[in-house]
């Protein structure tokens, strides 16, 4: 789907989360995001007032803002039933919730104005075991990965002020061929497509770890093991 640059995408929710225990070990997580009603400052590392429990694998400049399409909620409800966390935005730990914009539409390098801030799509979301705890389903992270309904992250090009009634306005497309859906396809479906892997390894707009996945697959002719990230021994 081609994004109409003249048509803003209104926010349905702007969300932040405090740290709470996600499991019996007391592991701290900010995945439980709640809508805010007023403006927030957006810095290079995220919304002021938002928190992540593991700053090695969550947050930071390459994962400053998480966007999850509200469009997917009805699909999840039809597949897994009326789980309470799906009653409102924030189920997937997202900071931005919208309708009318999905992984098929958005490409890495896409730049959006939101309030006075400028965001750039940096990568798709690699789901981790905390979604299993969040949903009370041992395979929820794997379901998200297999579905391609992952959401995506932004880096912040220009810091600024954002409000719940702001809208995303596309201002630039740098790599329109590399949608989040296409990246997902080669990361998780057609995993050893050497032509695609070579392109990904040289796609400078991607964070280094994504390019490294492609380079290592080309070098080793094997796909990395996702089990620990998806099942709880390591965060993704």
C-alpha positions as CSV (number, residue, x, y, z in Angstrom):
1,X,0.0,0.0,0.0
2,X,1.3,3.4,-0.9
3,X,1.1,6.0,1.9
4,X,-0.7,9.2,0.9
5,X,1.7,11.9,2.2
6,X,-1.1,14.5,2.1
7,X,-3.2,12.4,4.6
8,X,-2.1,12.6,8.2
9,X,-2.4,9.4,10.3
10,X,-4.0,10.5,13.7
11,X,-2.8,9.0,16.9
12,X,-5.3,6.8,18.6
13,X,-3.1,6.8,21.7
14,X,0.2,8.1,23.0
15,X,1.5,5.7,25.7
16,X,4.2,5.3,28.3
17,X,4.9,2.7,30.9
18,X,6.3,2.5,34.4
19,X,8.5,-0.4,35.5
20,X,6.7,-3.4,37.0
21,X,7.5,-7.0,37.7
22,X,6.7,-9.2,34.7
23,X,7.4,-12.7,36.1
24,X,7.9,-14.7,39.3
25,X,11.6,-13.7,39.4
26,X,10.6,-10.0,39.7
27,X,12.1,-9.1,36.3
28,X,11.3,-5.4,35.7
29,X,9.6,-4.4,32.5
30,X,7.9,-1.3,31.1
31,X,5.8,-3.3,28.6
32,X,2.5,-2.2,30.4
33,X,2.0,1.0,28.5
34,X,-0.9,3.4,29.4
35,X,-2.3,6.3,27.4
36,X,-1.4,9.8,28.4
37,X,-3.7,12.8,28.1
38,X,-1.2,15.6,27.8
39,X,1.9,16.6,25.9
40,X,5.2,14.8,26.4
41,X,8.8,15.7,25.4
42,X,10.4,13.3,23.0
43,X,14.2,12.9,23.4
44,X,16.7,10.9,21.3
45,X,16.1,7.9,23.5
46,X,12.3,8.1,23.9
47,X,9.4,9.7,25.5
48,X,10.1,11.4,28.8
49,X,8.2,9.3,31.4
50,X,8.6,6.1,29.5
51,X,10.7,3.2,31.0
52,X,12.4,0.0,29.8
53,X,13.6,-2.7,32.2
54,X,16.5,-3.9,30.1
55,X,18.3,-1.0,28.4
56,X,20.7,-3.4,26.7
57,X,17.9,-4.8,24.5
58,X,15.1,-2.3,24.7
59,X,15.0,1.5,24.2
60,X,18.0,3.5,23.1
61,X,18.4,5.6,20.0
62,X,17.6,2.8,17.6
63,X,14.4,1.8,19.5
64,X,13.4,5.1,20.9
65,X,9.7,4.8,20.0
66,X,7.6,1.7,19.4
67,X,4.6,1.8,17.0
68,X,2.1,-1.0,16.9
69,X,-0.9,-0.9,14.6
70,X,-4.3,-0.8,16.2
71,X,-5.5,-2.5,13.0
72,X,-4.1,-5.8,14.4
73,X,-6.1,-6.0,17.6
74,X,-9.2,-7.4,16.0
75,X,-7.2,-10.1,14.3
76,X,-5.6,-11.1,17.6
77,X,-8.9,-11.1,19.3
78,X,-10.3,-13.5,16.6
79,X,-7.3,-15.8,17.0
80,X,-6.7,-15.9,20.7
81,X,-10.0,-14.8,22.2
82,X,-11.1,-11.9,24.4
83,X,-7.9,-11.4,26.5
84,X,-8.2,-8.4,28.7
85,X,-5.0,-6.7,27.6
86,X,-6.5,-6.4,24.1
87,X,-9.3,-4.2,25.3
88,X,-7.3,-1.1,24.9
89,X,-4.0,0.1,23.2
90,X,-0.8,-0.8,24.9
91,X,-1.0,-4.6,24.9
92,X,2.2,-4.9,22.9
93,X,4.2,-2.3,24.8
94,X,3.7,0.3,22.1
95,X,4.2,4.1,22.5
96,X,2.1,4.9,19.4
97,X,-1.2,3.4,18.4
98,X,-2.8,4.2,15.0
99,X,-5.2,2.8,12.4
100,X,-4.5,2.7,8.7
101,X,-0.7,2.1,8.9
102,X,0.8,-1.4,9.0
103,X,4.0,-3.2,8.3
104,X,3.0,-3.5,4.6
105,X,2.9,0.3,4.3
106,X,5.9,1.4,6.3
107,X,9.5,1.1,5.1
108,X,12.8,1.6,6.9
109,X,14.0,5.1,6.5
110,X,10.5,6.5,6.3
111,X,10.4,9.9,8.1
112,X,7.3,11.2,9.8
113,X,6.7,14.5,11.6
114,X,4.9,14.0,14.9
115,X,4.2,17.2,16.7
116,X,7.4,19.1,16.6
117,X,9.5,15.9,16.5
118,X,10.8,14.1,13.4
119,X,10.9,10.3,13.5
120,X,12.6,7.8,11.2
121,X,11.6,4.1,10.9
122,X,14.7,2.2,12.1
123,X,13.7,-1.5,12.2
124,X,10.9,-4.0,12.9
125,X,10.2,-5.4,16.3
126,X,11.8,-8.7,17.3
127,X,9.3,-10.1,19.8
128,X,10.6,-11.5,23.1
129,X,9.3,-13.7,25.9
130,X,7.8,-10.8,27.8
131,X,4.9,-11.0,25.5
132,X,4.3,-14.5,26.7
133,X,4.0,-13.2,30.3
134,X,1.9,-10.2,29.2
135,X,-0.7,-12.3,27.4
136,X,-0.5,-15.4,29.6
137,X,0.3,-17.5,26.6
138,X,3.6,-19.5,26.4
139,X,3.8,-19.0,22.7
140,X,2.6,-15.4,22.2
141,X,6.1,-14.1,21.2
142,X,6.3,-16.9,18.6
143,X,2.8,-16.1,17.3
144,X,3.7,-12.5,16.8
145,X,6.9,-13.4,15.0
146,X,5.2,-15.9,12.7
147,X,2.3,-13.5,12.0
148,X,4.5,-10.6,10.8
149,X,2.3,-8.4,12.9
150,X,5.3,-7.1,14.8
151,X,5.1,-3.4,14.8
152,X,8.2,-1.3,14.3
153,X,10.6,1.2,16.0
154,X,11.7,4.8,15.3
155,X,14.8,6.7,15.9
156,X,14.4,10.4,16.7
157,X,16.0,12.7,14.1
158,X,14.7,15.9,15.7
159,X,13.6,16.0,19.4
160,X,10.4,17.8,20.1
161,X,7.0,17.9,21.8
162,X,4.2,15.4,21.0
163,X,0.6,15.3,22.1
164,X,-2.1,12.6,22.0
165,X,-4.1,14.5,19.4
166,X,-1.1,14.8,17.0
167,X,-0.9,13.0,13.7
168,X,1.9,11.3,11.9
169,X,2.7,13.1,8.6
170,X,5.1,11.4,6.2
171,X,7.8,13.8,4.9
172,X,10.3,11.5,3.2
173,X,10.8,8.0,1.9
174,X,14.4,6.9,1.7
175,X,14.1,3.1,1.0
176,X,10.5,2.5,-0.2
177,X,11.3,-1.1,-1.4
178,X,12.3,-2.2,2.1
179,X,9.0,-2.3,4.0
180,X,8.9,-3.8,7.4
181,X,6.9,-6.7,6.0
182,X,9.6,-7.4,3.4
183,X,12.3,-7.4,6.0
184,X,10.2,-9.7,8.2
185,X,9.8,-12.1,5.2
186,X,13.5,-12.5,4.7
187,X,14.3,-12.6,8.4
188,X,11.7,-15.3,9.3
189,X,10.3,-16.9,6.2
190,X,12.7,-17.0,3.2
191,X,15.6,-17.0,5.7
192,X,18.4,-18.1,3.4
193,X,17.7,-16.0,0.3
194,X,21.2,-15.0,-0.5
195,X,20.4,-12.1,-2.8
196,X,18.1,-10.6,-0.2
197,X,20.6,-11.2,2.5
198,X,23.3,-9.4,0.6
199,X,21.0,-6.4,0.2
200,X,20.1,-6.4,3.9
201,X,23.8,-6.7,4.9
202,X,24.5,-3.5,2.8
203,X,21.3,-1.6,3.8
204,X,23.0,1.2,5.7
205,X,19.8,2.6,7.2
206,X,19.4,-0.6,9.3
207,X,21.0,-0.9,12.7
208,X,24.2,-2.9,12.8
209,X,22.7,-5.9,14.5
210,X,20.1,-6.4,11.7
211,X,22.9,-6.2,9.0
212,X,24.9,-8.6,11.1
213,X,22.1,-11.2,11.0
214,X,22.4,-11.2,7.2
215,X,26.1,-11.2,7.1
216,X,26.4,-14.1,9.5
217,X,23.8,-16.2,7.6
218,X,25.8,-15.6,4.4
219,X,29.0,-16.6,6.1
220,X,27.7,-19.6,8.1
221,X,24.8,-20.8,5.8
222,X,22.7,-21.2,9.0
223,X,20.0,-19.2,10.7
224,X,20.4,-18.0,14.3
225,X,18.5,-19.8,17.0
226,X,15.5,-17.7,18.2
227,X,14.5,-20.1,21.0
228,X,16.0,-18.2,24.0
229,X,14.6,-14.9,22.9
230,X,11.1,-16.3,22.3
231,X,10.9,-18.5,25.3
232,X,12.4,-16.6,28.2
233,X,16.0,-17.3,28.8
234,X,17.1,-14.1,26.9
235,X,15.3,-10.9,26.0
236,X,14.9,-9.8,22.5
